[in-house]
Amino acid sequence: RPRMLVDLVIDAVVAAAARGLILPGDRIVEAEVSQKLGVSRVPVREALRILERQGVVLSEPYKGIRLM
């Protein structure tokens, strides 16, 4: 399948975590990620949902999304 914006966002978040730019427990703000990558918030939201299913991030009500 062709690479989608969602895949690029996933790769960027995982790469940032691997390089230590995002540390475990750090909040991941959807608006900041979309602005840094130059994409809309929709693919960022979907990418974070996928990463949550994979156990990479944790979404907590009223606290946001954090790197595991």
C-alpha positions in Angstrom: 0.0 0.0 0.0 1.2 3.5 -0.6 2.7 5.4 2.3 0.1 7.8 3.9 0.5 10.8 6.0 -0.4 8.7 9.0 2.6 6.5 8.4 4.9 9.5 8.2 3.5 10.8 11.5 4.0 7.4 13.2 7.6 7.3 11.9 8.3 10.8 13.1 7.0 10.1 16.6 8.8 6.9 16.9 12.1 8.5 15.6 11.7 11.4 18.0 11.3 8.9 20.9 14.3 6.9 19.7 16.5 10.0 19.6 15.4 11.1 23.0 13.5 14.1 21.8 10.4 12.7 23.5 10.9 10.9 26.7 8.7 8.4 28.5 5.9 10.3 30.3 6.2 13.4 28.1 3.0 14.8 26.7 2.5 14.6 22.9 0.3 17.5 21.8 -1.6 16.9 18.6 -1.5 20.5 17.5 2.3 20.8 18.0 3.0 17.6 16.1 0.8 18.7 13.2 2.5 22.1 13.1 6.0 20.7 13.2 5.3 18.1 10.5 3.2 20.5 8.3 0.2 18.2 8.2 -3.4 18.6 9.5 -4.4 17.3 12.8 -6.5 14.4 11.3 -3.5 12.2 10.3 -1.8 13.0 13.7 -4.9 12.0 15.6 -5.1 8.7 13.6 -1.4 8.0 14.1 -1.7 8.5 17.8 -4.6 6.1 17.9 -2.6 3.5 16.1 0.4 4.1 18.5 -1.9 3.7 21.4 -3.2 0.3 20.2 0.5 -0.7 19.8 1.2 0.4 23.4 3.7 3.2 22.4 1.5 6.0 23.8 -1.1 6.2 26.5 -4.2 8.4 26.2 -5.6 9.5 29.6 -8.7 11.6 29.9 -8.0 15.2 31.0 -4.3 14.5 31.0 -3.6 14.0 27.2 -1.4 11.6 25.4 1.9 10.5 26.9 4.8 8.4 25.6 5.0 5.1 27.4 
